[in-house]
C-alpha cells in the first residue's frame, strides 16, 4: 500500500517530510518518569499521523501537529499531557496550569457522571 507524501512546514519556513520518530522524540521528554512505554509512543505517533493525513492536506505546519498530539497524549497520560501542553501552549503563569488542571478535573467529573447514568 502506497501512502501520499506528507510534509511539515516548520516555524522557520523549512519544509521536510513528516516523521513519526520526530513526534515520538517531541513527546518523549514530557513522558520521562511516567508509565509510558516506547510502544505507547509509537502508537501515539501513528495516531497523530493518521489524524493529520485525514485532513487531506499534503503540507501541515508544526502547530497542527502539536494540536494533533494533545488529545492522544492526554488520553495516554495526563501528567505528560500537562508537561507537553505547558511548553507547546507556552504556559507562563500558575493560572495557566490551574486552568488546564481544572479542565482535566471537570472532564473527569463529566465522564464519571455520564458512566453512572
C-alpha positions as CSV (number, residue, x, y, z in Angstrom):
1,X,0.0,0.0,0.0
2,X,1.4,3.4,-1.0
3,X,0.8,6.5,1.1
4,X,0.8,10.0,-0.2
5,X,3.7,12.3,0.8
6,X,3.1,14.4,3.9
7,X,5.3,17.4,4.5
8,X,5.7,19.6,7.6
9,X,6.2,23.3,7.4
10,X,8.4,24.3,10.3
11,X,8.3,27.7,12.0
12,X,11.4,28.7,10.1
13,X,9.6,28.0,6.8
14,X,11.7,25.0,6.1
15,X,9.6,22.1,4.6
16,X,10.5,18.5,5.5
17,X,8.8,15.1,5.3
18,X,6.6,14.1,8.3
19,X,8.4,11.8,10.7
20,X,6.8,9.6,13.3
21,X,10.1,9.5,15.0
22,X,10.2,13.3,15.5
23,X,6.7,13.1,17.0
24,X,8.0,10.4,19.4
25,X,11.1,12.5,20.2
26,X,9.0,15.6,20.9
27,X,6.7,13.8,23.3
28,X,9.3,11.5,25.0
29,X,10.6,14.3,27.2
30,X,7.1,15.0,28.6
31,X,6.8,11.3,29.3
32,X,10.0,11.0,31.3
33,X,9.4,9.2,34.6
34,X,5.8,8.3,33.6
35,X,4.5,4.8,33.0
36,X,4.6,5.3,29.2
37,X,6.4,2.8,27.0
38,X,8.2,3.1,23.7
39,X,5.3,1.1,22.2
40,X,2.8,3.7,23.7
41,X,4.8,6.5,22.0
42,X,4.8,4.6,18.7
43,X,1.0,4.2,18.8
44,X,0.6,7.9,19.7
45,X,2.8,8.9,16.7
46,X,0.8,6.6,14.4
47,X,-2.4,8.1,15.7
48,X,-1.1,11.6,15.1
49,X,0.0,10.8,11.6
50,X,-3.4,9.2,10.8
51,X,-5.2,12.3,12.1
52,X,-3.1,14.7,10.1
53,X,-3.4,12.6,7.0
54,X,-7.2,12.5,7.4
55,X,-7.2,16.3,6.8
56,X,-6.2,15.5,3.2
57,X,-3.6,18.3,3.2
58,X,-0.2,17.5,1.6
59,X,1.5,20.0,3.9
60,X,0.8,20.9,7.5
61,X,2.5,23.2,9.8
62,X,4.1,22.2,13.1
63,X,1.3,23.9,15.0
64,X,-1.3,21.5,13.5
65,X,0.9,18.6,14.5
66,X,1.2,19.9,18.1
67,X,-2.6,20.2,18.3
68,X,-2.9,16.7,16.9
69,X,-0.6,15.4,19.7
70,X,-2.5,17.0,22.6
71,X,-5.6,14.7,22.5
72,X,-3.9,11.3,22.3
73,X,-1.3,12.4,24.8
74,X,-4.0,13.5,27.3
75,X,-5.6,10.0,26.9
76,X,-2.3,8.3,27.4
77,X,-1.0,10.2,30.4
78,X,-2.4,13.4,31.9
79,X,0.8,14.4,33.6
80,X,2.7,14.1,30.4
81,X,-0.1,16.0,28.7
82,X,0.3,18.9,31.1
83,X,4.1,18.9,30.6
84,X,3.7,19.0,26.8
85,X,0.9,21.5,26.9
86,X,2.8,23.8,29.2
87,X,5.6,24.1,26.7
88,X,3.6,23.8,23.5
89,X,1.0,26.3,24.6
90,X,3.6,28.5,26.4
91,X,2.1,28.4,29.9
92,X,3.6,31.4,31.6
93,X,1.8,31.6,34.9
94,X,0.4,29.4,37.6
95,X,-3.1,30.4,36.4
96,X,-2.3,28.7,33.1
97,X,-1.6,25.4,34.9
98,X,-4.5,25.8,37.2
99,X,-6.9,26.3,34.3
100,X,-5.6,23.2,32.5
101,X,-5.9,21.1,35.7
102,X,-9.4,22.4,36.3
103,X,-10.4,21.4,32.8
104,X,-9.0,17.9,33.4
105,X,-10.9,17.7,36.7
106,X,-14.1,18.9,35.1
107,X,-13.7,16.3,32.3
108,X,-13.2,13.6,35.0
109,X,-16.4,14.7,36.8
110,X,-18.4,14.7,33.5
111,X,-17.0,11.3,32.5
112,X,-17.9,9.7,35.8
113,X,-21.4,11.3,35.8
114,X,-22.1,10.0,32.3
115,X,-21.0,6.5,33.2
116,X,-23.2,6.5,36.3
117,X,-26.3,7.3,34.2
